[in-house]
Amino acid sequence: AFLKLPSDSFKYLCWCDIEDHDVRGNQLHCPRVREAGPSEEELFFRGEEHTLKKRKQVTDTEKWQRKLQENWENCAELNLSFQDLGDGYQVENFKRILQTLIRVEKLWLVDNSLTDLSAIRLPRCRELNVNKNHFTSFKQLPKIPQIQHLSLAENNIMTLSGISDFQHTPLESLILKRNPCEFQERYRQLVFSSLPNLKMLDGIPKLPEDCSPPDIRFFFKMCTIL
């Protein structure tokens, strides 16, 4: 039989579930926030049912104490990437945390298998990285009225429909590399025409040919017969 280590009862815990420390969420740049580990049935067969006590229903007082300790409301910069959100309840808890980020300015949510954050509002977010997720449309992104730098590389965005929703934001740079929409005809011209304030697309500054007037574009489509 394997000997249990003194740390065994902590291995599926989030940082805020560990007792006797006063670290708050806004002091961490890359915390683990997903709810812990395997199902109760799997834990039982592993002989690790001693960890179940941490999953029992908590009181309102304990919920309030946890909220104070998390202190997500005061985060200005936060990395919640690679959270391994394998179950529905983990995704819901993750979204609960996102809804509290009222002051965050820089946020990384890379590789979390996210599909829809349209119900989330990040009122002060200036820089958002959601690379390597499962977004299929700009409509599935959170509300980010102050966004300046947005990275959406390696998602599954098929078309540029909905991109014009960002024309009233201060968006300066956008990354759409390795999305299907990147192969759309006149991709760069369409993006820049929808976002006149955009300065950089996929790491390349706005070029003269990215904003050619309609009559010139039409001229190049014409066939001259001699």
C-alpha positions in Angstrom: 0.0 0.0 0.0 1.1 3.5 -0.7 1.8 5.7 2.3 -0.2 8.9 2.5 1.8 12.1 2.5 1.0 14.9 4.9 0.0 17.0 1.9 -2.5 14.5 0.5 -5.5 16.2 2.0 -4.5 19.5 0.3 -3.8 18.3 -3.3 -7.3 19.0 -4.7 -7.8 22.3 -2.9 -7.8 25.8 -4.3 -5.5 28.3 -2.6 -8.3 30.0 -0.8 -9.5 26.7 0.8 -6.2 26.3 2.7 -6.6 27.5 6.3 -4.4 29.9 8.3 -3.1 32.3 5.7 -4.2 35.8 4.7 -3.2 35.8 1.0 -5.9 37.5 -1.2 -6.7 37.1 -4.8 -5.5 40.5 -5.9 -2.1 39.6 -4.6 -1.8 36.7 -7.0 -1.1 37.0 -10.7 -1.8 33.4 -11.7 -4.0 31.6 -9.1 -5.7 28.3 -9.5 -9.4 29.0 -9.2 -11.1 26.0 -10.7 -13.0 23.8 -8.3 -11.0 20.8 -7.2 -10.3 17.5 -8.7 -12.1 14.2 -9.4 -15.7 13.2 -8.7 -16.7 11.8 -5.3 -17.1 8.3 -6.8 -13.6 8.4 -8.3 -12.1 9.6 -5.0 -13.9 6.8 -3.2 -12.3 4.1 -5.5 -9.0 5.8 -5.1 -9.2 5.6 -1.3 -9.1 9.3 -1.1 -12.6 9.9 0.4 -10.9 11.8 3.3 -10.7 14.8 0.9 -14.6 14.9 0.6 -15.0 17.0 3.7 -13.8 20.0 1.9 -16.7 19.7 -0.6 -19.6 19.8 1.9 -22.1 22.7 1.8 -20.6 25.8 3.3 -22.5 28.3 5.4 -23.3 31.9 4.3 -20.7 33.1 6.7 -18.1 30.9 5.2 -19.1 32.1 1.7 -18.7 35.7 2.8 -15.3 35.0 4.3 -14.2 33.4 1.1 -15.4 36.3 -1.0 -13.4 38.7 1.2 -10.3 36.5 0.9 -10.7 36.2 -2.9 -11.0 40.0 -3.3 -11.3 39.7 -7.1 -13.0 43.1 -7.2 -9.6 44.8 -6.6 -7.6 42.8 -9.2 -6.0 45.1 -11.8 -4.0 42.3 -13.6 -4.8 38.6 -13.5 -3.8 35.4 -15.3 -6.5 32.7 -15.2 -5.1 30.6 -18.0 -4.8 26.8 -18.1 -7.5 26.2 -15.5 -8.5 22.8 -16.9 -12.3 23.4 -16.6 -13.4 19.9 -17.2 -16.9 19.9 -15.6 -19.9 22.2 -15.8 -19.7 23.2 -12.1 -16.1 24.3 -12.7 -17.1 26.5 -15.6 -19.9 28.1 -13.6 -17.5 28.9 -10.7 -15.0 30.3 -13.2 -17.7 32.6 -14.7 -18.7 33.6 -11.2 -15.2 34.9 -10.7 -15.1 36.7 -14.0 -18.3 38.6 -13.1 -16.5 40.1 -10.1 -13.6 41.6 -12.1 -14.9 45.1 -12.2 -11.4 46.7 -12.0 -9.3 44.3 -14.0 -7.3 46.0 -16.8 -5.2 43.1 -18.0 -6.7 39.6 -18.2 -5.3 36.3 -19.6 -7.8 33.4 -20.2 -5.6 31.2 -22.4 -6.6 27.6 -23.1 -9.6 27.2 -20.9 -12.0 25.6 -23.6 -14.3 28.7 -23.2 -17.2 28.9 -25.7 -19.4 31.8 -24.5 -18.7 34.7 -22.2 -21.3 37.1 -23.6 -22.9 37.5 -20.2 -19.7 38.8 -18.7 -18.8 42.5 -18.5 -15.3 43.7 -17.9 -15.8 47.5 -17.7 -12.1 48.5 -17.3 -10.3 45.8 -19.3 -7.8 47.2 -21.7 -5.9 44.0 -22.6 -7.6 40.6 -23.0 -6.0 37.4 -24.2 -8.4 34.5 -24.9 -6.1 32.5 -27.2 -6.6 28.8 -27.6 -10.3 28.6 -26.7 -13.4 27.5 -28.6 -15.1 30.8 -29.5 -16.9 30.7 -32.9 -18.1 34.3 -33.0 -17.3 37.8 -31.9 -20.7 37.8 -30.2 -19.5 35.3 -27.7 -16.9 37.6 -26.2 -17.4 39.5 -23.0 -18.5 43.1 -23.0 -15.2 45.1 -23.1 -16.0 48.8 -23.8 -12.4 50.0 -22.9 -10.5 47.3 -24.8 -7.3 48.4 -26.6 -5.5 45.1 -27.2 -7.4 41.9 -28.0 -5.9 38.5 -28.8 -8.1 35.7 -30.2 -5.5 33.5 -31.8 -6.3 29.8 -32.3 -10.1 29.9 -31.8 -12.7 28.9 -34.3 -14.1 32.2 -35.5 -15.6 31.5 -38.9 -16.6 34.9 -40.2 -16.0 38.6 -39.4 -19.7 39.1 -38.5 -20.0 41.0 -35.3 -16.6 42.6 -35.5 -18.1 46.0 -36.0 -19.4 45.9 -32.4 -15.8 47.0 -31.5 -15.8 50.2 -33.7 -16.9 52.3 -30.7 -14.1 51.0 -28.5 -10.5 52.3 -28.3 -9.3 49.0 -29.9 -5.8 49.5 -31.4 -4.5 46.0 -32.0 -6.2 42.7 -32.8 -4.8 39.2 -33.3 -6.9 36.7 -35.2 -4.2 34.3 -36.3 -5.2 30.7 -36.9 -8.9 31.4 -37.1 -10.9 30.3 -40.2 -11.9 33.9 -40.8 -8.2 34.7 -41.6 -8.7 32.9 -45.0 -11.6 35.1 -46.0 -11.1 37.1 -49.2 -9.8 40.6 -48.6 -9.5 39.7 -44.9 -7.3 42.6 -43.8 -9.3 45.2 -45.8 -12.5 44.0 -44.3 -11.2 44.1 -40.7 -9.8 47.6 -41.1 -12.9 48.9 -42.9 -15.0 47.7 -39.9 -12.6 49.1 -37.4 -11.3 52.5 -38.6 -9.3 53.1 -35.4 -7.4 49.8 -35.6 -3.7 50.3 -35.9 -2.4 46.7 -36.0 -3.8 43.4 -37.1 -2.0 40.1 -36.4 1.2 41.9 -35.4 1.4 43.8 -38.7 0.7 47.6 -38.7 -2.0 49.0 -41.0 -0.6 49.3 -44.5 -1.8 51.5 -47.4 -3.2 48.5 -49.3 -5.3 47.7 -46.2 -7.4 50.8 -46.6 -7.6 51.2 -50.4 -10.7 53.1 -51.6 -13.6 51.2 -53.1 -13.1 52.5 -56.6 -9.5 51.2 -56.7 -10.6 47.8 -55.3 -13.2 47.6 -58.1 -10.7 48.6 -60.7 -8.5 45.7 -59.9 -11.4 43.3 -60.2 -12.1 44.5 -63.8 -10.9 42.5 -66.8 -9.4 44.5 -69.7 -9.8 43.0 -73.2 -7.4 44.3 -75.8 
